[in-house]
């Protein structure tokens, strides 16, 4: 199984921080979904979803990522 990050709007996959690719085989493959989430948090990457791609299957599992409401409230308060 591959754990990939995909931009929700463009459908492109994350190749590196700030770099995307159309080809999922060129995308960064994470060891776990937790590692993918932590990568986004560390690099302040938003608008992504996790794609679980199974080698022997003909389908992917797509998991949307939502900002933690506790952090969202902090960001709104800082913007005010």
C-alpha positions, 0 to 999 in steps of 0.5 A, a space after each residue: 500500500 502507498 500513502 500519498 498526499 493529493 491536492 483536493 482541487 487539482 488532483 496532483 500528488 505531493 512530490 516534496 514540500 511545495 512540489 506536486 506531480 500529476 503522476 502518482 508513481 512520482 509522489 512522496 510515499 509516506 510510511 503511515 497516514 499519521 506521518 503524512 498528516 505530520 508532514 502537512 502540519 510541519 510544512 504548513 500545507 493545506 488543501 490536501 487529502 490522504 490517498 491509500 493506494 493498494 497495489 493489487 486492488 482497482 480502487 483507492 481510499 481517499 481520506 479528507 483532512 480537516 483542520 483541527 477546530 482547536 487550531 482553527 479557532 486560534 488562527 481566527 483569533 489571531 487574524 482578528 
